[in-house]
């Protein structure tokens, strides 16, 4: 009887296993598909959170299911790319196609590798889109409360290949909300809508983008659209993107705090900023992430510690974690190796310049603005001034009358303008005649 019971139990166990195993395999397959879908998420929907309608949830689920069927393999890390130029020792080698570290104040590149290579910039493109919007707001061409209509072309259909602000079709949104949607949520719909509003079409807006790039000195850049969606002709470089980041910080101070915002809620959907360093490094206050399969994972970052602001660019690395880690390593190296130096105090008189035909025959030459250099720690600096020859009155206070050049180890490391500390009026006719007579005879 005992033997029969054991046999019966064995049979039951086999049957149970046959029932359970297929469902377990199905569960594992679903888990794997979910992971593949997550790995495919580009600069798109990683940070989407908040409440959605039941239909929106169903649409998202179906999109994920479709994406999982054709999810690409996870990218592998590139070999470390050593610095081609570095102004201090021990620059890191980073597994990316291009990278760069720039001093914000001077625009000087402190270290770089492949910085002039034209590469797909993905959503880093939106830095130019937001910059143009910001400048239009500054000049009054746009107002923050202006309403922008969302066309069918701009409307985001919510595929897994793009990031969205989730603007409803044919709805209207204010310019300031669209600006936040571009910067924080990386919304392709917001970028297209503002482009059409300002220039009539994406192609028309791209002309504005390229004109602005040329004005800023971005020599390796060509924009085709306002979003960064792939196009063979759509390119930029690490150096050009650093130049653009510097312009955003310099020219749009009233809007720059948006780049540090961690989340933005619109249409009931709250999305987080994809720049992971905003959550972990209090010195980081911008700027933009990007990702497509062609561009890899990209990140342009700005950080300020004490009086030093640095801008870093990472192009085409293999993961979101990698772009954050490499940026952190590059910034830490920069702050460890460099320091701010003040070659001449703002109030110091650098020289006394000779002036002809004035009520006074000299004028003090001083700095036109406070002057700071970013140099390797411990490096000594020498300065030499050059004054304009043949200065004649009248000379206005603040007029440029020369320059001062800083050198270190025999190399020029910076220069700045010298201006007149005070006004020099032209002499009266009698004194002027006497001065010209003396000048004629070389006295």
C-alpha angles and dihedrals in degrees: 000000000000091000093051092050091052091050091050091050091050091053091049091050092052091050091048091050090050090055097044101042097065092050090048091051090048090051091050091049091052091050091051091048090051091052092049090050091051091050090053095052103116126190080314129091107349094113100040109130140143130071123327131181120261091253091050090053092050091050091050091050093051091048091052091048091052092046093051092061092062102027111147124234116270110270117251123230119268119233113272111276112217123215115271091194126022127165093203137037129273099025110180125253108227129198097235135103092245138000140172144182119205134184106234099210098053101021088231116152108233097187137351148166123200087347094155097047113116109234137164106277099196111192092350079086087076090071087073091044092053092042092057091048091049093050090049089053091049093051095043096247086121131028123211090239097048111125121234122197120226109229125201089257092053095042112106114231090198103243118166089245097073143040120240142195086207097235110179117244113268091005124129128235132184120253092243091053090049090050090055090045090054096046104035104026097029088226116191088193092055091048094050093045095053091043091055091044093053102034108015095246143020090258091052091050091049088061089056090048093052093046089053091046090053092049091052093049098252097155100171098049134102121170123202100172140011096244109053094239108158121284125152091233095047107099145145138167136234092249093048092050091051089052089052093048090052090052092050091054094042101042103034107043093148092056101035094089087069088070089064096051110118098205144008128198121208132161089005092301119114116202129184128227109259094219099105093193091068087070098044109031118053091197092063115091105164173267138165146308128210139185140171129145089255096046099037117208114330135182136182112193138181124196133176123204117176105321097335124095119189130188120208131190127196117183128190107353125155106255146010089252091051094053090051094046093047092048090050091050093048094048093046090052091050095050091044096050104036137056139184116257127192106207094184129016114243094240096047121114105231097189144336110247122210115240127195126215095009134126084247123034098216138041129196115250114216137166116286090218138356108291126213130167130200109224139160109280115272096015114141120227131211125196133205127183130216121197126200110256122235099023112186132189138282096067121168122223107264094022113146110254102162147326141252123224126205122208134184124188089355095304128110109248100173148335138204139187127268118215137189111270092208141015118269113205122209116255124259117261096264095047090041091055090050092048092050091050091051090046090052091055093043097250 
